[in-house]
Each structure stands twice: as C-alpha cells, then as structure tokens.
Amino acid sequence: MKPARHVLAAVLAAQLVGCPSVVEKQPFAQCEGHPSGVAPGDAAVAATVTTFVPPEATVRCSDSKEFSVRGSEFSFVYVAYGELQDCPAGCFASLVCAVYDNGGAQLYSASWNGPAEIPSNLPAECPETAGDTRSCDPPPPGQSSPLTSDLVFATFRGVEEAWRFCFF
C-alpha cells in the first residue's frame, strides 16, 4: 500500500506545479473527436491557423467539416490552441472557430485565456478584455456567412457534440 500512496502523492504534486507529462494526460474535452495538432493538407485549417492563432501558440487540435450550400463550398473550422488551463479539473485551451470559403477564413467564434492568446485579426468590435466573442457588436463576420443561415448548418450545430465549444 505504501508505494501506491507515494505514486498518488507524486502525481498530485506534479499537477500542482503544472508538470507537463502529467497535465497532458488529463482529460481534454475540447480535443475529443478532433485530430491533434494542425490537420495536414487541410487548407481551411491552415488558413484559420494563419489568420487567427497567435504565432507563438501551440495548436492542440484542429478539424474542419465541409459543406455545400447553394452551389458554394464552405468549411467550418475548429482550432484549440495555447496553454492548457485548469488541468486538475479537465483541461481547456483557447479556441477559434471559423467559416472558410474561397475568400479565406472568417471568424465565427473564439474564446481565449489571457492577452498572449487573443486571436490575431480579432475584429475591432470585439473587446480584447472580454475573453470571448459573445460581446462583439456586431457579431463576428463568420456568423453572417451564407453557410450559417442554412438548414444543413443548423442541423450540424444541433447534433455534432465534438464541435459544441464553438456554439456559446
């Protein structure tokens, strides 16, 4: 029994000081159902990372979902990035969700943890101190994309559990 208590004590101590080897193994709900890092060969993800993720930030996971709406092609993009937060309770990171089409990436929603993780190219209508895009007035441009007003997107939004962090 003594060795088990010592191991538990070491794990708890490592969590308290933020030991990466222990922290990385904690549950990370934002990345469940999404590939780790930057999805290779995905132009929508690459454009979103380049446009909105601060250059120094680590991309934790990313994904895109393709849609065809009224003859146009769109991707909805998900990128979790930055330092992991509150890992003893289950880790979260900063997040950017965007609508991508042949015109590039348009911000749909974002949440960030501190000044170093404020999305690049955050619209001026979004207060940097807010920590997320809920207080943007008007809302981020991706929310007025033809994609987001289509029934196929409304259905996706209602059933895709892994993408829920985009919809707050």
Backbone as JSON Lines, residues from 0, in Angstrom:
{"i":0,"aa":"M","n":[0.81,-1.2,0.0],"ca":[0.0,0.0,0.0],"c":[0.85,1.27,0.0]}
{"i":1,"aa":"K","n":[1.98,1.26,0.67],"ca":[2.8,2.47,0.73],"c":[3.19,2.96,-0.66]}
{"i":2,"aa":"P","n":[3.67,2.08,-1.58],"ca":[4.07,2.6,-2.89],"c":[2.93,3.29,-3.62]}
{"i":3,"aa":"A","n":[1.71,2.8,-3.53],"ca":[0.58,3.42,-4.21],"c":[0.33,4.83,-3.67]}
{"i":4,"aa":"R","n":[0.45,5.02,-2.37],"ca":[0.26,6.34,-1.79],"c":[1.35,7.3,-2.26]}
{"i":5,"aa":"H","n":[2.58,6.78,-2.36],"ca":[3.68,7.64,-2.82],"c":[3.48,8.05,-4.28]}
{"i":6,"aa":"V","n":[3.01,7.12,-5.1],"ca":[2.75,7.45,-6.5],"c":[1.63,8.48,-6.59]}
{"i":7,"aa":"L","n":[0.56,8.28,-5.84],"ca":[-0.54,9.24,-5.85],"c":[-0.06,10.61,-5.38]}
{"i":8,"aa":"A","n":[0.73,10.65,-4.34],"ca":[1.26,11.92,-3.84],"c":[2.13,12.59,-4.9]}
{"i":9,"aa":"A","n":[2.94,11.83,-5.6],"ca":[3.81,12.39,-6.64],"c":[2.98,12.95,-7.79]}
{"i":10,"aa":"V","n":[1.93,12.24,-8.19],"ca":[1.07,12.7,-9.27],"c":[0.38,14.0,-8.86]}
{"i":11,"aa":"L","n":[-0.17,14.04,-7.66],"ca":[-0.84,15.24,-7.19],"c":[0.13,16.42,-7.1]}
{"i":12,"aa":"A","n":[1.32,16.17,-6.6],"ca":[2.31,17.24,-6.51],"c":[2.69,17.75,-7.9]}
{"i":13,"aa":"A","n":[2.84,16.84,-8.85],"ca":[3.19,17.23,-10.22],"c":[2.07,18.06,-10.83]}
{"i":14,"aa":"Q","n":[0.83,17.72,-10.56],"ca":[-0.29,18.5,-11.08],"c":[-0.28,19.91,-10.5]}
{"i":15,"aa":"L","n":[0.02,20.02,-9.23],"ca":[0.02,21.33,-8.59],"c":[1.07,22.26,-9.16]}
{"i":16,"aa":"V","n":[2.2,21.72,-9.56],"ca":[3.25,22.56,-10.13],"c":[3.18,22.61,-11.65]}
{"i":17,"aa":"G","n":[2.18,21.93,-12.24],"ca":[1.99,22.0,-13.69],"c":[2.93,21.14,-14.49]}
{"i":18,"aa":"C","n":[3.32,20.0,-13.99],"ca":[4.23,19.1,-14.71],"c":[3.58,18.67,-16.03]}
{"i":19,"aa":"P","n":[4.17,19.02,-17.18],"ca":[3.56,18.72,-18.47],"c":[3.28,17.24,-18.7]}
{"i":20,"aa":"S","n":[4.14,16.34,-18.24],"ca":[3.91,14.92,-18.52],"c":[2.65,14.43,-17.83]}
{"i":21,"aa":"V","n":[2.29,15.0,-16.71],"ca":[1.06,14.62,-16.03],"c":[-0.11,15.4,-16.59]}
{"i":22,"aa":"V","n":[0.08,16.68,-16.81],"ca":[-1.0,17.54,-17.29],"c":[-1.51,17.05,-18.65]}
{"i":23,"aa":"E","n":[-0.61,16.68,-19.56],"ca":[-1.01,16.27,-20.9],"c":[-1.89,15.04,-20.89]}
{"i":24,"aa":"K","n":[-1.84,14.24,-19.84],"ca":[-2.63,13.02,-19.78],"c":[-4.02,13.26,-19.18]}
{"i":25,"aa":"Q","n":[-4.31,14.47,-18.74],"ca":[-5.61,14.78,-18.16],"c":[-6.66,14.85,-19.26]}
{"i":26,"aa":"P","n":[-7.93,14.67,-18.91],"ca":[-9.0,14.77,-19.92],"c":[-8.97,16.15,-20.58]}
{"i":27,"aa":"F","n":[-9.17,16.19,-21.87],"ca":[-9.15,17.43,-22.62],"c":[-10.34,17.4,-23.57]}
{"i":28,"aa":"A","n":[-11.51,17.73,-23.05],"ca":[-12.77,17.59,-23.78],"c":[-12.78,18.37,-25.09]}
{"i":29,"aa":"Q","n":[-12.12,19.52,-25.14],"ca":[-12.12,20.32,-26.36],"c":[-11.54,19.57,-27.55]}
{"i":30,"aa":"C","n":[-10.63,18.63,-27.3],"ca":[-9.99,17.93,-28.42],"c":[-10.54,16.52,-28.66]}
{"i":31,"aa":"E","n":[-11.5,16.09,-27.86],"ca":[-12.12,14.79,-28.12],"c":[-12.85,14.85,-29.45]}
{"i":32,"aa":"G","n":[-12.56,13.91,-30.33],"ca":[-13.2,13.87,-31.64],"c":[-12.53,14.73,-32.69]}
{"i":33,"aa":"H","n":[-11.39,15.34,-32.37],"ca":[-10.66,16.18,-33.32],"c":[-9.2,15.7,-33.37]}
{"i":34,"aa":"P","n":[-8.58,15.69,-34.56],"ca":[-7.18,15.29,-34.67],"c":[-6.24,16.23,-33.91]}
{"i":35,"aa":"S","n":[-5.16,15.69,-33.37],"ca":[-4.16,16.5,-32.67],"c":[-3.4,17.39,-33.64]}
{"i":36,"aa":"G","n":[-2.95,18.53,-33.15],"ca":[-2.12,19.43,-33.95],"c":[-2.87,20.05,-35.11]}
{"i":37,"aa":"V","n":[-2.12,20.46,-36.13],"ca":[-2.7,21.05,-37.33],"c":[-2.96,19.93,-38.33]}
{"i":38,"aa":"A","n":[-4.2,19.81,-38.77],"ca":[-4.56,18.76,-39.73],"c":[-3.74,18.96,-41.02]}
{"i":39,"aa":"P","n":[-2.91,17.97,-41.38],"ca":[-2.06,18.13,-42.57],"c":[-2.88,18.16,-43.86]}
{"i":40,"aa":"G","n":[-2.5,19.06,-44.76],"ca":[-3.14,19.13,-46.06],"c":[-4.53,19.73,-46.05]}
{"i":41,"aa":"D","n":[-4.96,20.32,-44.96],"ca":[-6.29,20.9,-44.86],"c":[-6.16,22.42,-45.02]}
{"i":42,"aa":"A","n":[-6.5,22.93,-46.2],"ca":[-6.33,24.36,-46.5],"c":[-7.17,25.23,-45.57]}
{"i":43,"aa":"A","n":[-8.36,24.77,-45.21],"ca":[-9.23,25.55,-44.33],"c":[-8.61,25.7,-42.94]}
{"i":44,"aa":"V","n":[-8.07,24.61,-42.41],"ca":[-7.42,24.67,-41.1],"c":[-6.17,25.56,-41.18]}
{"i":45,"aa":"A","n":[-5.36,25.36,-42.21],"ca":[-4.14,26.15,-42.36],"c":[-4.45,27.64,-42.44]}
{"i":46,"aa":"A","n":[-5.48,28.02,-43.19],"ca":[-5.85,29.43,-43.31],"c":[-6.35,29.99,-41.98]}
{"i":47,"aa":"T","n":[-7.11,29.18,-41.25],"ca":[-7.63,29.63,-39.95],"c":[-6.5,29.82,-38.95]}
{"i":48,"aa":"V","n":[-5.57,28.88,-38.92],"ca":[-4.42,29.0,-38.01],"c":[-3.61,30.24,-38.37]}
{"i":49,"aa":"T","n":[-3.3,30.42,-39.65],"ca":[-2.51,31.57,-40.09],"c":[-3.22,32.89,-39.79]}
{"i":50,"aa":"T","n":[-4.52,32.92,-39.96],"ca":[-5.28,34.17,-39.79],"c":[-5.55,34.52,-38.33]}
{"i":51,"aa":"F","n":[-5.84,33.52,-37.49],"ca":[-6.35,33.83,-36.15],"c":[-5.51,33.35,-34.96]}
{"i":52,"aa":"V","n":[-4.69,32.33,-35.13],"ca":[-3.94,31.79,-33.99],"c":[-2.65,32.59,-33.81]}
{"i":53,"aa":"P","n":[-2.41,33.12,-32.6],"ca":[-1.15,33.85,-32.38],"c":[0.05,32.98,-32.76]}
{"i":54,"aa":"P","n":[1.06,33.56,-33.41],"ca":[2.18,32.78,-33.94],"c":[2.91,31.93,-32.89]}
{"i":55,"aa":"E","n":[2.97,32.39,-31.64],"ca":[3.71,31.65,-30.61],"c":[2.9,30.51,-30.0]}
{"i":56,"aa":"A","n":[1.61,30.45,-30.3],"ca":[0.73,29.48,-29.64],"c":[0.87,28.08,-30.23]}
{"i":57,"aa":"T","n":[0.74,27.08,-29.37],"ca":[0.73,25.68,-29.78],"c":[-0.67,25.28,-30.17]}
{"i":58,"aa":"V","n":[-0.84,24.71,-31.36],"ca":[-2.15,24.19,-31.77],"c":[-2.32,22.82,-31.13]}
{"i":59,"aa":"R","n":[-3.34,22.69,-30.32],"ca":[-3.61,21.44,-29.59],"c":[-4.35,20.43,-30.46]}
{"i":60,"aa":"C","n":[-5.35,20.9,-31.21],"ca":[-6.09,20.05,-32.14],"c":[-6.79,20.94,-33.15]}
{"i":61,"aa":"S","n":[-7.19,20.37,-34.26],"ca":[-7.89,21.13,-35.29],"c":[-8.72,20.18,-36.14]}
{"i":62,"aa":"D","n":[-9.68,20.76,-36.82],"ca":[-10.58,19.94,-37.64],"c":[-11.34,20.86,-38.57]}
{"i":63,"aa":"S","n":[-11.91,20.28,-39.63],"ca":[-12.81,21.04,-40.48],"c":[-13.9,20.11,-41.0]}
{"i":64,"aa":"K","n":[-15.03,20.7,-41.26],"ca":[-16.18,19.97,-41.79],"c":[-16.62,20.71,-43.04]}
{"i":65,"aa":"E","n":[-16.73,19.97,-44.16],"ca":[-17.09,20.6,-45.43],"c":[-18.6,20.59,-45.64]}
{"i":66,"aa":"F","n":[-19.08,21.68,-46.27],"ca":[-20.49,21.84,-46.58],"c":[-20.62,22.4,-48.0]}
{"i":67,"aa":"S","n":[-21.69,22.01,-48.68],"ca":[-22.04,22.6,-49.96],"c":[-23.39,23.28,-49.76]}
{"i":68,"aa":"V","n":[-23.41,24.6,-49.95],"ca":[-24.61,25.38,-49.71],"c":[-24.88,26.26,-50.93]}
{"i":69,"aa":"R","n":[-26.02,26.07,-51.56],"ca":[-26.45,26.87,-52.71],"c":[-25.36,27.0,-53.78]}
{"i":70,"aa":"G","n":[-24.71,25.87,-54.05],"ca":[-23.69,25.84,-55.09],"c":[-22.32,26.34,-54.67]}
{"i":71,"aa":"S","n":[-22.15,26.72,-53.42],"ca":[-20.85,27.18,-52.93],"c":[-20.31,26.2,-51.9]}
{"i":72,"aa":"E","n":[-18.99,26.12,-51.85],"ca":[-18.33,25.21,-50.91],"c":[-17.82,26.0,-49.7]}
{"i":73,"aa":"F","n":[-18.06,25.45,-48.52],"ca":[-17.63,26.06,-47.26],"c":[-17.0,24.99,-46.38]}
{"i":74,"aa":"S","n":[-16.17,25.42,-45.47],"ca":[-15.68,24.56,-44.39],"c":[-15.92,25.29,-43.08]}
{"i":75,"aa":"F","n":[-16.32,24.54,-42.08],"ca":[-16.4,25.09,-40.73],"c":[-15.18,24.54,-40.01]}
{"i":76,"aa":"V","n":[-14.4,25.41,-39.38],"ca":[-13.08,25.03,-38.85],"c":[-13.03,25.22,-37.34]}
{"i":77,"aa":"Y","n":[-12.34,24.29,-36.69],"ca":[-12.2,24.24,-35.24],"c":[-10.71,24.17,-34.91]}
{"i":78,"aa":"V","n":[-10.2,25.09,-34.09],"ca":[-8.79,25.05,-33.69],"c":[-8.68,25.39,-32.2]}
{"i":79,"aa":"A","n":[-8.21,24.45,-31.4],"ca":[-7.9,24.7,-29.99],"c":[-6.4,24.94,-29.9]}
{"i":80,"aa":"Y","n":[-6.01,25.99,-29.17],"ca":[-4.6,26.37,-29.13],"c":[-4.23,26.98,-27.79]}
{"i":81,"aa":"G","n":[-2.94,27.11,-27.57],"ca":[-2.43,27.83,-26.4],"c":[-2.15,26.93,-25.22]}
{"i":82,"aa":"E","n":[-1.88,27.58,-24.09],"ca":[-1.55,26.86,-22.86],"c":[-2.79,26.18,-22.31]}
{"i":83,"aa":"L","n":[-2.59,24.97,-21.82],"ca":[-3.68,24.25,-21.17],"c":[-3.99,24.9,-19.83]}
{"i":84,"aa":"Q","n":[-5.26,25.02,-19.51],"ca":[-5.73,25.68,-18.3],"c":[-6.49,24.68,-17.42]}
{"i":85,"aa":"D","n":[-6.4,24.83,-16.11],"ca":[-7.2,24.11,-15.12],"c":[-7.2,22.6,-15.34]}
{"i":86,"aa":"C","n":[-6.03,22.03,-15.59],"ca":[-5.96,20.6,-15.88],"c":[-6.39,19.67,-14.73]}
{"i":87,"aa":"P","n":[-6.23,20.03,-13.48],"ca":[-6.76,19.14,-12.45],"c":[-8.27,18.91,-12.61]}
{"i":88,"aa":"A","n":[-8.96,19.87,-13.22],"ca":[-10.4,19.72,-13.43],"c":[-10.74,19.21,-14.83]}
{"i":89,"aa":"G","n":[-9.74,19.08,-15.72],"ca":[-10.02,18.53,-17.04],"c":[-9.61,19.38,-18.23]}
{"i":90,"aa":"C","n":[-8.64,20.22,-18.13],"ca":[-8.01,20.98,-19.21],"c":[-8.95,21.66,-20.22]}
{"i":91,"aa":"F","n":[-8.64,22.9,-20.5],"ca":[-9.23,23.61,-21.63],"c":[-8.17,24.56,-22.16]}
{"i":92,"aa":"A","n":[-8.36,25.03,-23.38],"ca":[-7.41,25.94,-24.02],"c":[-8.2,27.02,-24.75]}
{"i":93,"aa":"S","n":[-7.5,27.93,-25.37],"ca":[-8.15,28.93,-26.21],"c":[-8.69,28.24,-27.45]}
{"i":94,"aa":"L","n":[-9.66,28.87,-28.1],"ca":[-10.36,28.23,-29.21],"c":[-10.77,29.26,-30.25]}
{"i":95,"aa":"V","n":[-10.61,28.9,-31.53],"ca":[-11.12,29.69,-32.64],"c":[-11.94,28.78,-33.53]}
{"i":96,"aa":"C","n":[-13.13,29.25,-33.91],"ca":[-13.96,28.56,-34.89],"c":[-14.19,29.55,-36.02]}
{"i":97,"aa":"A","n":[-14.1,29.07,-37.25],"ca":[-14.19,29.97,-38.41],"c":[-14.95,29.31,-39.55]}
{"i":98,"aa":"V","n":[-15.48,30.15,-40.42],"ca":[-16.07,29.71,-41.67],"c":[-15.04,30.01,-42.75]}
{"i":99,"aa":"Y","n":[-14.75,29.01,-43.56],"ca":[-13.75,29.16,-44.62],"c":[-14.43,28.95,-45.97]}
{"i":100,"aa":"D","n":[-14.14,29.84,-46.9],"ca":[-14.54,29.65,-48.29],"c":[-13.41,30.16,-49.17]}
{"i":101,"aa":"N","n":[-13.65,30.28,-50.47],"ca":[-12.54,30.69,-51.34],"c":[-12.06,32.11,-51.06]}
{"i":102,"aa":"G","n":[-12.77,32.85,-50.23],"ca":[-12.32,34.18,-49.83],"c":[-11.45,34.17,-48.59]}
{"i":103,"aa":"G","n":[-11.28,33.01,-47.97],"ca":[-10.45,32.9,-46.78],"c":[-11.26,32.52,-45.55]}
{"i":104,"aa":"A","n":[-10.65,32.72,-44.39],"ca":[-11.26,32.35,-43.11],"c":[-11.93,33.57,-42.49]}
{"i":105,"aa":"Q","n":[-13.16,33.38,-42.01],"ca":[-13.89,34.43,-41.31],"c":[-14.19,33.93,-39.9]}
{"i":106,"aa":"L","n":[-13.89,34.73,-38.92],"ca":[-14.12,34.35,-37.53],"c":[-15.6,34.09,-37.27]}
{"i":107,"aa":"Y","n":[-15.9,32.94,-36.66],"ca":[-17.26,32.6,-36.23],"c":[-17.39,32.82,-34.72]}
{"i":108,"aa":"S","n":[-16.47,32.25,-33.96],"ca":[-16.45,32.44,-32.51],"c":[-15.04,32.17,-32.0]}
{"i":109,"aa":"A","n":[-14.76,32.69,-30.81],"ca":[-13.45,32.45,-30.19],"c":[-13.56,32.66,-28.69]}
{"i":110,"aa":"S","n":[-12.7,31.97,-27.98],"ca":[-12.5,32.23,-26.55],"c":[-11.01,32.12,-26.3]}
{"i":111,"aa":"W","n":[-10.49,32.97,-25.4],"ca":[-9.05,33.0,-25.19],"c":[-8.74,33.19,-23.73]}
{"i":112,"aa":"N","n":[-7.55,32.76,-23.36],"ca":[-7.09,32.77,-21.97],"c":[-5.92,33.72,-21.81]}
{"i":113,"aa":"G","n":[-6.22,34.99,-21.63],"ca":[-5.17,35.98,-21.39],"c":[-4.72,36.69,-22.64]}
{"i":114,"aa":"P","n":[-3.98,37.78,-22.45],"ca":[-3.57,38.65,-23.56],"c":[-2.7,37.97,-24.61]}
{"i":115,"aa":"A","n":[-1.86,37.02,-24.22],"ca":[-0.98,36.36,-25.18],"c":[-1.74,35.46,-26.15]}
{"i":116,"aa":"E","n":[-3.0,35.14,-25.82],"ca":[-3.76,34.21,-26.66],"c":[-4.95,34.87,-27.35]}
{"i":117,"aa":"I","n":[-5.02,36.2,-27.31],"ca":[-6.07,36.89,-28.06],"c":[-5.88,36.55,-29.53]}
{"i":118,"aa":"P","n":[-6.96,36.15,-30.22],"ca":[-6.8,35.79,-31.63],"c":[-6.21,36.93,-32.45]}
{"i":119,"aa":"S","n":[-5.34,36.58,-33.35],"ca":[-4.84,37.55,-34.33],"c":[-6.04,38.01,-35.16]}
{"i":120,"aa":"N","n":[-6.0,39.22,-35.64],"ca":[-7.06,39.76,-36.5],"c":[-8.44,39.74,-35.87]}
{"i":121,"aa":"L","n":[-8.49,39.86,-34.55],"ca":[-9.78,39.96,-33.85],"c":[-10.47,41.23,-34.33]}
{"i":122,"aa":"P","n":[-11.74,41.15,-34.76],"ca":[-12.41,42.36,-35.23],"c":[-12.41,43.46,-34.15]}
{"i":123,"aa":"A","n":[-12.33,44.71,-34.58],"ca":[-12.29,45.84,-33.65],"c":[-13.52,45.9,-32.77]}
{"i":124,"aa":"E","n":[-14.63,45.33,-33.22],"ca":[-15.89,45.34,-32.47],"c":[-15.89,44.33,-31.32]}
{"i":125,"aa":"C","n":[-14.82,43.59,-31.18],"ca":[-14.73,42.57,-30.13],"c":[-13.75,43.04,-29.05]}
{"i":126,"aa":"P","n":[-14.25,43.32,-27.85],"ca":[-13.34,43.77,-26.78],"c":[-12.32,42.69,-26.41]}
{"i":127,"aa":"E","n":[-11.04,43.03,-26.47],"ca":[-9.98,42.08,-26.15],"c":[-10.06,41.58,-24.71]}
{"i":128,"aa":"T","n":[-10.59,42.41,-23.82],"ca":[-10.65,42.04,-22.41],"c":[-11.8,41.09,-22.09]}
{"i":129,"aa":"A","n":[-12.69,40.85,-23.04],"ca":[-13.87,40.03,-22.78],"c":[-13.54,38.55,-22.59]}
{"i":130,"aa":"G","n":[-12.52,38.06,-23.27],"ca":[-12.16,36.64,-23.18],"c":[-12.89,35.75,-24.15]}
{"i":131,"aa":"D","n":[-13.89,36.29,-24.84],"ca":[-14.57,35.53,-25.89],"c":[-15.33,36.51,-26.79]}
{"i":132,"aa":"T","n":[-15.94,35.98,-27.84],"ca":[-16.58,36.83,-28.85],"c":[-18.07,37.08,-28.58]}
{"i":133,"aa":"R","n":[-18.59,36.66,-27.45],"ca":[-20.02,36.89,-27.18],"c":[-20.38,38.37,-27.11]}
{"i":134,"aa":"S","n":[-19.43,39.22,-26.73],"ca":[-19.74,40.65,-26.6],"c":[-19.39,41.46,-27.85]}
{"i":135,"aa":"C","n":[-19.05,40.81,-28.94],"ca":[-18.77,41.53,-30.18],"c":[-20.07,42.15,-30.71]}
{"i":136,"aa":"D","n":[-19.99,43.42,-31.1],"ca":[-21.17,44.09,-31.63],"c":[-20.75,44.92,-32.84]}
{"i":137,"aa":"P","n":[-21.05,44.47,-34.04],"ca":[-21.84,43.3,-34.4],"c":[-21.07,41.99,-34.17]}
{"i":138,"aa":"P","n":[-21.78,40.85,-34.28],"ca":[-21.11,39.55,-34.11],"c":[-20.01,39.36,-35.15]}
{"i":139,"aa":"P","n":[-19.08,38.42,-34.89],"ca":[-18.02,38.15,-35.86],"c":[-18.59,37.84,-37.25]}
{"i":140,"aa":"P","n":[-17.85,38.2,-38.31],"ca":[-18.37,38.08,-39.68],"c":[-18.75,36.66,-40.1]}
{"i":141,"aa":"G","n":[-18.1,35.64,-39.56],"ca":[-18.45,34.27,-39.93],"c":[-19.87,33.9,-39.55]}
{"i":142,"aa":"Q","n":[-20.44,34.59,-38.58],"ca":[-21.82,34.29,-38.17],"c":[-22.85,34.77,-39.18]}
{"i":143,"aa":"S","n":[-22.45,35.63,-40.11],"ca":[-23.39,36.08,-41.14],"c":[-23.09,35.45,-42.5]}
{"i":144,"aa":"S","n":[-22.27,34.42,-42.52],"ca":[-21.95,33.7,-43.75],"c":[-23.2,32.99,-44.28]}
{"i":145,"aa":"P","n":[-23.33,32.81,-45.59],"ca":[-24.45,32.02,-46.12],"c":[-24.5,30.62,-45.51]}
{"i":146,"aa":"L","n":[-23.36,30.08,-45.13],"ca":[-23.34,28.76,-44.5],"c":[-24.16,28.74,-43.23]}
{"i":147,"aa":"T","n":[-23.97,29.72,-42.37],"ca":[-24.57,29.67,-41.04],"c":[-26.08,29.89,-41.04]}
{"i":148,"aa":"S","n":[-26.63,30.39,-42.13],"ca":[-28.08,30.56,-42.21],"c":[-28.77,29.38,-42.88]}
{"i":149,"aa":"D","n":[-28.01,28.37,-43.29],"ca":[-28.58,27.22,-44.0],"c":[-29.0,26.12,-43.02]}
{"i":150,"aa":"L","n":[-30.04,25.39,-43.38],"ca":[-30.55,24.32,-42.54],"c":[-29.51,23.23,-42.29]}
{"i":151,"aa":"V","n":[-28.64,22.97,-43.26],"ca":[-27.62,21.93,-43.07],"c":[-26.68,22.32,-41.92]}
{"i":152,"aa":"F","n":[-26.37,23.59,-41.78],"ca":[-25.51,24.03,-40.69],"c":[-26.26,23.99,-39.37]}
{"i":153,"aa":"A","n":[-27.52,24.38,-39.37],"ca":[-28.33,24.32,-38.14],"c":[-28.42,22.89,-37.64]}
{"i":154,"aa":"T","n":[-28.57,21.95,-38.55],"ca":[-28.62,20.53,-38.17],"c":[-27.28,20.09,-37.59]}
{"i":155,"aa":"F","n":[-26.19,20.43,-38.28],"ca":[-24.85,20.11,-37.8],"c":[-24.63,20.68,-36.41]}
{"i":156,"aa":"R","n":[-24.99,21.91,-36.22],"ca":[-24.81,22.58,-34.93],"c":[-25.56,21.86,-33.81]}
{"i":157,"aa":"G","n":[-26.69,21.31,-34.13],"ca":[-27.5,20.65,-33.12],"c":[-27.09,19.24,-32.76]}
{"i":158,"aa":"V","n":[-26.33,18.57,-33.64],"ca":[-26.02,17.16,-33.39],"c":[-24.54,16.83,-33.2]}
{"i":159,"aa":"E","n":[-23.65,17.7,-33.57],"ca":[-22.22,17.4,-33.52],"c":[-21.62,17.76,-32.16]}
{"i":160,"aa":"E","n":[-21.61,16.83,-31.25],"ca":[-21.14,17.04,-29.88],"c":[-19.69,17.54,-29.83]}
{"i":161,"aa":"A","n":[-18.82,17.02,-30.68],"ca":[-17.4,17.39,-30.64],"c":[-17.16,18.86,-31.01]}
{"i":162,"aa":"W","n":[-18.14,19.51,-31.62],"ca":[-17.99,20.9,-32.06],"c":[-18.71,21.87,-31.13]}
{"i":163,"aa":"R","n":[-19.26,21.4,-30.03],"ca":[-20.11,22.21,-29.15],"c":[-19.43,23.46,-28.6]}
{"i":164,"aa":"F","n":[-18.11,23.43,-28.48],"ca":[-17.42,24.58,-27.89],"c":[-17.45,25.81,-28.8]}
{"i":165,"aa":"C","n":[-17.8,25.63,-30.08],"ca":[-17.93,26.77,-31.0],"c":[-19.22,27.55,-30.77]}
{"i":166,"aa":"F","n":[-20.19,26.91,-30.13],"ca":[-21.55,27.47,-30.06],"c":[-21.9,27.87,-28.63]}
{"i":167,"aa":"F","n":[-21.49,29.06,-28.26],"ca":[-21.82,29.55,-26.91],"c":[-22.64,30.8,-26.99]}
